[in-house]
Amino acid sequence: MSKRSFPWSGFVLAVAACTILATLEIDLVYIGLVLIVWIGSLYLVAARPPEVKEVSSGRAFTRDNMADLFEHSETPVVITERDRVVIANLSARKLLGGHIVGQDVRMALRQPEAIRLLERNAEGGAVVRGLARRTDIWRINRKTLPGELAVIEFVNKTAEADIARAHTDFVANASHELRTPLAAIIGYVETLREDVENLDPKMADKFLGTIQREAKRLQDLVSDLMSLSRIEAEKHDLPEHTLEFAKLAERAAHDAAGGNRSQWLDFEATGEFTIRGDQQQLEQLVRNLVDNGFKYGSPSQPVTVRLHPKGQNRLRMTVTDRGDGISPEHIPHLTRRFYRTDPGRSRASGGTGLGLAIVKHIVERHRGRLDIDSTLGEGTRVTVTLPLEREEAKT
C-alpha cells in the first residue's frame, strides 16, 4: 500500500481561507463544504504512487543461449572471443569441421582475405575462394559485440557465381552459333552481287543453295533458343491438362521421321498412358529424340521407340539408335547447351546443339527423369520416365 503524510501546511492555509470567508458573513454550510473539498484534494495530491515491481525477463543472454539461437541456422555462424572460436553452429561445423571450436579463427580459415579482415579487429566483410572446395566462393561478414566477442557469418555465393558464369557462357556460345551462319550468308551474297552478270548459273545455284541451308540453320537455331527460353520460364509450373501419351508420341515420332525415314522407324506402345502434361512440349521432346536417333544412328538401321509401364505409377519411353555410339566422357555433358561430341558432324546434319538441353528441361518440368546410355560401335539409348496420372486425380 502507498503511504500518505497529512499536508498540515495546506490545512492551515485552508482554515485561514475559511476564516476569511466567515468574516465576510458567508453561510457556514458553504464554508464547511469548501473546507472538506480542499482538505480532501490536498490528501489525494499528497498520496505517493504505488511502487512498480520489476518483472523478470527470464534467463540472461549467455553464451549457451547464443549457441542455441544459431545452432540450426542454415547459414554457417561462428562466435569468437579474442579471435578464438567459442561457438560454431551445425552448418559451420559441417563447413569447417568440428575441430574449429577452441581454435584461433585465423588458423581455422587460413584464407589471406579472411585473415586481413580479422586482423583489422573491426566490422566488415571479405570474399574468399576455396574455403571448403576449390571452386567455392564465400562472403565472410564480421560483427563485433561487447566483451571482445565477434559474430562471423559465412554466406555462400557459389550458386550466384555459377549462374553468372552460365549466362556469360550462354551468350558467348549463342553469339558464336549465330555468327557462323550469318557470316556464310553474307559472304555468299556479297560474292553474288560482285559478279552477278558473269556468274555461272550452276555456281549461282550452288551459292543460293548454301545461303538457303545456312538461313534454315539460323531459323532452327532461333526457334530452339525461343523454345528453350519459354520452357525454362515455365519449368516450375506443373502442367494442368491430361492427355494420352501413346498416341501423341506415335504422331510426333512419325513427324520427326518424315517421308524418307518413316520406313526405318520402329514404334511400339504397350497400352495407353494418361499423364499430366503440356502437349506441345511433349511432342517436341519426342521429335527431338527421334530426330537425333536418325541423325546420329546408322542410315541403314531402324530407330526404335518403345513405350511401356514402369511399375504402377510411371511410364518409360526408350529411343534407341544403332549408330557409332558416344564415348563415356561425353555423356554427362550431353544436355548442356551447345555441347557437341563432334561439332563438324553436328553442324553438317543441321543440329543446333540445343536439342537435348530442351529435352532435359521438358522432362524436369513434367517431374520425370532422363537417362542416356551408349556403347561405342553399338548405338545410343535415351530413356525418359514420366509419372502417370492417378485415377483419383482424373475423377
URPE-V612276 format. One record per residue. PSI is psi as a letter, one per 20 degrees, with the letter a starting at -180 (999 if undefined). Layout:
PSI
PSI
//
This chain:
q
q
q
p
p
p
n
h
h
h
g
g
h
g
g
g
h
h
g
h
h
h
h
j
k
q
p
h
g
h
g
g
g
g
g
g
g
g
g
g
g
h
g
g
h
i
p
q
q
q
p
p
p
p
p
p
j
b
q
q
o
r
h
g
g
g
g
h
g
i
g
j
p
h
p
p
p
p
p
q
o
l
j
p
o
h
p
p
r
g
h
h
h
h
g
i
q
i
i
h
p
i
r
p
h
h
h
h
g
k
p
g
g
h
h
h
g
h
h
i
l
r
q
a
r
q
p
q
q
k
g
g
r
h
j
q
p
q
p
p
p
p
p
q
r
q
k
k
q
q
p
p
q
o
p
o
j
g
g
g
h
g
g
g
h
g
g
g
h
g
g
g
g
g
g
g
h
h
h
g
h
g
g
g
g
g
g
h
g
h
g
g
h
h
l
h
h
j
p
p
h
h
h
g
h
g
g
h
h
g
g
g
g
h
h
h
g
g
g
h
g
h
g
h
g
g
g
g
g
g
g
h
h
j
h
i
o
p
q
h
q
q
r
o
h
g
g
g
h
g
g
h
g
h
g
h
h
a
g
h
i
h
i
j
p
n
p
p
p
m
r
q
o
p
r
o
r
o
g
g
h
h
g
h
g
g
g
g
g
g
g
h
g
h
g
i
r
p
i
j
q
q
p
p
p
p
p
q
q
o
b
i
j
q
q
p
p
p
o
p
r
l
b
i
r
p
q
h
i
h
g
i
j
h
j
q
p
j
p
p
h
n
g
g
h
g
h
h
i
j
q
i
j
i
g
h
g
g
g
g
h
g
g
g
h
j
k
a
q
p
q
p
p
q
p
p
i
h
a
q
p
p
p
p
p
q
p
q
p
q
h
h
h
h
999
//
